[in-house]
């Protein structure tokens, strides 16, 4: 009659290890209850999740576009009002004294002011449109903003050179401010975060 081995017997037969000759493997980790564990697709690297929030520098560029568009709108209205007032003064002078060099100069000044007002209105529409399209726009919006910022930087540089050569302190400050804003636009569109934002997949 055999008895079970005494665990305290130093001369007894040691208990057999489970699965002799094969190392014991730990069970695979279990997924959390209620959440199946997704295995990566065979042969394809894991795909990064699309970026959902606008990068900080791109957001800054967008806010600056809206601010510049608002200022350009105000300037367009201001120049239009001044041009219309100059035209009225010129017409009044013409009705009293006929055509003279003063009326010709007034007509030219009024025409220039109205043209400047129209240009500011067009740039305001472009600035606001670009800013509005930052949320859903693609690479065309990014490229257009780069071109717009490059032209703005060129204008700011010309104004800066003029202010240094004999302009006022106000002109110097405005030139530096406009040049800085244009550089921010260009930089925000050229850094990797900006490129990824405008090239992100849209579902």
C-alpha positions as CSV (number, residue, x, y, z in Angstrom):
1,X,0.0,0.0,0.0
2,X,1.5,3.3,-1.1
3,X,1.3,6.5,0.9
4,X,1.5,10.0,-0.3
5,X,5.0,11.4,0.0
6,X,5.8,13.2,3.2
7,X,6.6,16.9,2.4
8,X,8.8,17.1,5.4
9,X,10.9,14.0,4.5
10,X,14.3,15.2,3.2
11,X,14.9,11.9,1.5
12,X,11.6,11.7,-0.2
13,X,11.1,12.0,-3.9
14,X,10.7,15.7,-4.9
15,X,7.4,16.6,-6.6
16,X,7.6,16.6,-10.4
17,X,7.7,19.9,-12.1
18,X,4.8,20.6,-14.4
19,X,5.6,20.1,-18.0
20,X,9.1,18.6,-17.5
21,X,11.4,19.7,-20.4
22,X,9.2,22.7,-21.4
23,X,9.4,26.1,-19.7
24,X,6.2,27.2,-18.2
25,X,4.8,30.2,-20.1
26,X,2.8,33.0,-18.5
27,X,-0.8,33.3,-19.9
28,X,-1.3,36.1,-22.4
29,X,-2.5,39.4,-20.9
30,X,-6.3,39.7,-21.0
31,X,-8.0,42.8,-22.4
32,X,-10.1,44.9,-20.0
33,X,-13.6,43.6,-19.6
34,X,-15.9,44.9,-22.2
35,X,-13.1,46.3,-24.4
36,X,-11.8,43.9,-27.0
37,X,-8.1,44.2,-27.7
38,X,-7.5,45.2,-31.3
39,X,-4.5,43.5,-33.0
40,X,-2.5,45.6,-35.5
41,X,-3.1,44.8,-39.2
42,X,-0.6,42.3,-40.4
43,X,2.1,43.9,-42.6
44,X,1.1,47.5,-42.0
45,X,2.6,49.9,-39.4
46,X,0.2,51.4,-36.9
47,X,-1.4,54.6,-38.2
48,X,-1.2,57.7,-36.1
49,X,-4.5,59.2,-35.1
50,X,-5.4,62.4,-37.0
51,X,-4.6,65.6,-35.3
52,X,-7.8,67.0,-33.9
53,X,-6.7,70.3,-32.4
54,X,-5.2,73.2,-34.3
55,X,-1.5,73.7,-33.3
56,X,-0.7,76.8,-31.3
57,X,1.3,78.7,-33.9
58,X,-1.3,78.0,-36.5
59,X,-4.0,79.4,-34.1
60,X,-1.9,82.5,-33.6
61,X,-1.6,83.0,-37.3
62,X,-5.4,82.6,-37.7
63,X,-6.1,85.2,-35.0
64,X,-3.7,87.6,-36.6
65,X,-5.4,87.2,-39.9
66,X,-8.7,88.1,-38.3
67,X,-7.2,91.1,-36.6
68,X,-5.5,92.4,-39.7
69,X,-8.7,91.8,-41.7
70,X,-10.6,93.9,-39.2
71,X,-8.1,96.7,-39.3
72,X,-8.0,96.6,-43.1
73,X,-11.8,96.9,-43.1
74,X,-11.8,99.9,-40.9
75,X,-9.1,101.5,-43.1
76,X,-11.1,100.8,-46.2
77,X,-14.1,102.5,-44.7
78,X,-12.0,105.5,-43.5
79,X,-10.4,106.0,-46.9
80,X,-13.7,105.7,-48.7
81,X,-15.3,108.3,-46.5
82,X,-12.3,110.7,-46.9
83,X,-12.3,110.1,-50.6
84,X,-16.0,110.8,-50.9
85,X,-15.6,114.0,-48.8
86,X,-12.8,115.2,-51.0
87,X,-14.9,114.5,-54.1
88,X,-17.8,116.6,-52.6
89,X,-15.4,119.5,-51.8
90,X,-14.1,119.4,-55.3
91,X,-17.5,119.3,-56.8
92,X,-18.6,122.3,-54.7
93,X,-15.5,124.3,-55.7
94,X,-16.1,123.5,-59.3
95,X,-19.8,124.6,-59.2
96,X,-18.7,128.0,-57.7
97,X,-15.5,128.8,-59.6
98,X,-15.4,126.3,-62.5
99,X,-12.5,124.1,-63.3
100,X,-9.1,125.2,-61.9
101,X,-5.9,123.5,-60.7
102,X,-7.4,123.0,-57.3
103,X,-10.4,121.0,-58.6
104,X,-8.1,118.9,-60.7
105,X,-5.9,118.1,-57.7
106,X,-9.0,117.4,-55.6
107,X,-10.3,114.9,-58.2
108,X,-6.9,113.1,-58.4
109,X,-6.7,112.9,-54.6
110,X,-10.3,111.6,-54.3
111,X,-9.6,109.0,-57.0
112,X,-6.4,107.8,-55.2
113,X,-8.2,107.6,-51.8
114,X,-11.0,105.5,-53.3
115,X,-8.6,103.2,-55.0
116,X,-6.7,102.7,-51.8
117,X,-10.0,102.0,-50.0
118,X,-10.9,99.3,-52.6
119,X,-7.5,97.7,-52.2
120,X,-7.8,97.7,-48.4
121,X,-11.3,96.1,-48.8
122,X,-9.9,93.4,-51.1
123,X,-7.1,92.6,-48.7
124,X,-9.5,92.6,-45.8
125,X,-11.7,90.0,-47.6
126,X,-8.6,87.9,-48.3
127,X,-7.4,88.0,-44.7
128,X,-10.8,87.1,-43.2
129,X,-11.4,84.4,-45.8
130,X,-8.0,82.7,-45.2
131,X,-8.6,82.8,-41.4
132,X,-12.1,81.3,-41.8
133,X,-10.7,78.5,-43.9
134,X,-8.0,77.4,-41.4
135,X,-10.4,75.0,-39.8
136,X,-11.3,72.9,-42.9
137,X,-9.0,74.2,-45.6
138,X,-6.4,72.1,-47.3
139,X,-2.9,72.7,-48.7
140,X,-4.2,75.5,-51.0
141,X,-5.0,77.6,-48.0
142,X,-1.5,77.1,-46.6
143,X,0.2,78.0,-49.8
144,X,-2.0,81.1,-50.3
145,X,-1.2,82.2,-46.7
146,X,2.6,81.8,-47.5
147,X,2.3,83.9,-50.6
148,X,0.2,86.5,-48.7
149,X,2.7,86.6,-45.9
150,X,5.6,86.9,-48.3
151,X,4.1,89.9,-50.1
152,X,3.3,91.4,-46.7
153,X,6.9,90.9,-45.5
154,X,8.2,92.6,-48.7
155,X,5.9,95.6,-48.2
156,X,6.9,95.8,-44.5
157,X,10.6,95.6,-45.5
158,X,10.1,98.5,-48.0
159,X,8.3,100.6,-45.4
160,X,11.0,99.8,-42.8
161,X,13.8,100.9,-45.2
162,X,11.9,104.1,-45.9
163,X,11.3,104.8,-42.2
164,X,15.0,104.2,-41.5
165,X,16.2,106.5,-44.3
166,X,14.1,109.5,-43.1
167,X,10.6,108.4,-41.9
168,X,8.9,108.9,-38.6
169,X,9.0,106.8,-35.5
170,X,5.4,105.8,-36.1
171,X,6.3,104.5,-39.5
172,X,9.2,102.5,-38.1
173,X,6.9,100.9,-35.5
174,X,4.2,100.1,-38.0
175,X,6.8,98.6,-40.4
176,X,8.3,96.4,-37.7
177,X,4.8,95.3,-36.6
178,X,3.7,94.4,-40.1
179,X,6.9,92.6,-40.8
180,X,6.6,90.5,-37.6
181,X,3.0,89.5,-38.4
182,X,4.0,88.5,-41.9
183,X,6.9,86.4,-40.6
184,X,4.5,84.7,-38.1
185,X,2.2,83.8,-41.0
186,X,5.0,82.3,-43.1
187,X,6.5,80.4,-40.2
188,X,3.2,78.9,-39.0
189,X,2.6,77.6,-42.5
190,X,6.1,76.1,-43.0
191,X,6.7,74.3,-39.7
192,X,5.9,70.7,-39.5
193,X,2.9,71.2,-37.3
194,X,1.4,73.6,-39.8
195,X,2.1,71.2,-42.7
196,X,0.5,68.3,-40.9
197,X,-2.5,70.3,-40.0
198,X,-3.4,71.3,-43.5
199,X,-2.5,67.9,-44.9
200,X,-4.4,65.9,-42.3
201,X,-7.1,63.4,-43.4
202,X,-10.6,64.6,-43.4
203,X,-13.5,62.2,-42.8
